């Protein structure tokens, strides 16, 4: 069986370097990164609303149904503008909603564990996961922006680890050529 060689090892190395630099940037400025991500989503929502608005006008011109698309476009444009103007508050609300969801999921996991008819071989891991999920959810409710920064920092650490692994893998491939 013929072994195929990956000749462009440097592509992996460059991707690893980009991931590494992105991770360092995220870790060094988590609050700014979080705000930029929020503004980006606000811009994407605004552009989506404008596309819907143009679609509604196109439908008016072609004498097609346009009412719901027009309403959706106006709401989406307003939402995009609000996210762009009140980015930090929007992010806090989003993290609070995730916190509420985490608390519900954690309590559900604990309720499943307490159910006497339910048996799992990893019940201590299940207990730990349920408790950790509830605790993180509560932290998200009381300090949402800081928790958002915490999760962005975790993403930065992940990017650094991924970048290092890609670079190491690229040089392993280069060695074998």
Helices and strands as residue ranges (DSSP letters): H 9-28, H 30-61, H 67-85, H 87-114, H 123-142, H 144-175
